[in-house]
Amino acid sequence: MRSLLIVPGDDEKRLATALTSEADALIVDLEDSVAPAAKAAARATDAVFFGEARKRAPRPRLYARVNSLESGLIDADLEAVMPQAPDGIALPKCLDGASVQRLGVKLAVHEAECGFADGLTRILALASERARALFGFATYRGCSARLEGLAWNGEAFLADLGAETNRLADGAYAGPYALARTLTLVGAAAAEVAAIDAAFVAFGDSEGLRAEALAARRDGFVAKLAIDPAQVPVINEVFTPSAEAAARARAVIAAFEAAAGAGVVSLDGETLDASRRRWAKKLLERTGMG
């Protein structure tokens, strides 16, 4: 996955548009973008949407962003969407690996009731929406086989801190948000799951989006959240490795295979160790370009 488009769960028109956006995944939101009085209707809308969208081929991966574990609303959300077999659940306000495990227990019950295979439903943890969550990144490793990725959210974190802005004058993230971003990236690497960059909220600024996506890819993020279909082509382009990068990765792997058992190889004047081989394998596995 490169692009994950967040779509309000109570807007049928935007849901239909999102399905044609070429996003790798849709995150249908039952949480912050749906008013409390509209949640029941949104659940019904989303149940129909998931059922119809799953029939498309090809189709994006389909996730439901449910309400948080502490909201008192998550069980009703899961009851509505789980019979339609979404590919995964995006968990907001996730604090740590224990939060993932709590959701996993709920999913296992629904899977059993629906006759689905155990573990079918994956989990995306929105892992930096609360200040408390920054202390939990070390707990994601090994917490659940369902865990597919960690994403961060600069806007939700700003609200939790009660800050005025999350950006500096030059557009860079201020200290607390840069820390949350880094912890998400490192936590995902430690847990061996996808690191997903936050959405760029100035959806009309395509150059700003491109610059931020390029910086995220440079640092090790493999995907980015989107809040508007117009952002999807830019994100997909940035997070698709170039033919040159893929060729380089294949050459690295071939060099190690040719020098069977060697811990270090030479390629184009460079000395490469096993860490570069791991980089090459990750790049090709992530993109299916192997």
Secondary structure, 3 states (H helix, E strand, C coil): CCEEEEEECCCHHHHHHHCCCCCCEEEEECCCCCCHHHHHHHHHHHHHHHHHHCCCCCCCEEEEECCCCCCCCHHHHHHHHHHHCCCEEEECCCCCHHHHHHHHHHHHHHHHHHCCCCCCCEEEEECCCCHHHHHCHHHCCCCCCCEEEEECCHHHHHHHHCCCCCECCCCCECHHHHHHHHHHHHHHHHHCCEEEECCCCCCCCHHHHHHHHHHHHHHCCCEEEECCHHHHHHHHHHHCCCHHHHHHHHHHHHHHHHCCCCCEEEECCEEEEHHHHHHHHHHHHHHCCC
